[in-house]
Amino acid sequence: MLSEPLPAGPTEKAFVAAQRKWARGWRSIVFPGVFLVYLVQMGTGVAQYSKGLDAAAGYLFLGAFCVCYILTLPEAWCPTSRSFWPLYGALVVLFALELPFARADAFVMCVFIVVVTVARLGGRAMPIVVAFALLATFVPWAVPSWHDSLASAVNNGTAIAIPTIGLAMFGFFNVIRGNRALMEARSELARLAAENERSRIARDLHDLLGHSLTTITVKAGLARRLGETDPARALKEIAEVELLARRSLADVRAAIANYREVSLAGELASGRELLRAAGITADLPGAVDVVDPAHQELFGWVLREGLTNVVRHAHANLCVVRLSRSSVEILDDGIGEPASSGNGLSGLNERVAAAGGVVYAGPGSPKGWRLHVELPAARVPA
């Protein structure tokens, strides 16, 4: 009943497996075939109105119709199936061939044709259903030689059964399609959630490791230069490298578990140390009370990315950070060229956009580079 595999969670996978189990093998033949017992009426009609070779032909067409119906029903569920319409045409032709042998009783076949029609076309099948119902109503009356079979047709209510079963199948198949659409929607939501989580982890790891590895690189280089002239300070720098590496490892684990938090005050402190180790004069605020508490974590991420890029790319002598209630700005007096596009600024843009803010990253005045993030004063980011 399902034509293609769907990415899904455990519940959806169990449902898909169950559907495939029932739609394959002997089940796909036995259960639809149970309803063919209603064609026994046609066999009675063939026996009543046909003799000899005519009866044999009638039974042959009836058997071929049963086989064709079993083959057609699974194809009706697959919108891209190319074999449905040839099989459907064969059903209609077999019905037409059966008419001379079973007379009015042959219209029982229309009930089964209506089932596959509704399964394939849904609401668009209604004109076809009405057409079959009209045929079952008026054709037996219009053929004089069939008048002896009218009582059987009227008693069995074929003309009423055709639209009734068509309407019932329309509701049933809509429920099935609705369940399938719901399963596909849930599968898509699960896929998007997994993709968003991968993006979050990639973004957080970039921000965490980019900053930490830059600091480690700068401090290790400083320790190497101080190794001969000031061994005591070199050992201090190496100890700080070890401490930072351990902290970075903890941050990576926390980022994967989504428990890690970033604070603006902590980023100012670590940024001041990073700039000092890189030999860049730091003009940083001494407090963060001026910033809206709702914005402080986001501004911490901005500082982390901005100061890391200053150390990596700016070749600056001075770095200035300015804070206000709803904005943060980082300026340097370096070469004034942007960092190569990558996950850093992209991730920062995503964070700021999610909070309803805007990012400006461009040349400063009179030189250097300027990173400015502005958030709506009344907006509290999620």
Buried (B, 14 or more C-beta within 10 A) or exposed (E): BBEEEBEBBEEBBEBBEEBEEEBEEEEBEEEBBEEBEEBEBBBEBBBBBBEEEEBEBBBBBBEBBBBBBBBBBBBBBBEEBEEBEEBBEBBBBBBEBBBBBBBBBBBBBBBBBBBBBBBBBBEEBBEBBEEBBEBBBEBBEEBEEBEEBBEBBBEBEBBEBBBBBBBEBBEBBEEBEEEBEEBBEBBEEBBEEEEEEEEBBEBBBBBBBBBBBBBBBBBBEBBEEBBEEEEEEBEBBBEBBEEBBEEBEEBBEBBEEEEBEBEBBBBBEBBBBBBBBBEBEBEBBEEBEEBBEBBBBBBBBBBBBBBBBBBBBBBBEBBBBEBBEBBBBBBBBBEBEEBEEEBBBEBBBBBBEEBEBBBEBEEBEEEBBBBBBBBEEEBEBE
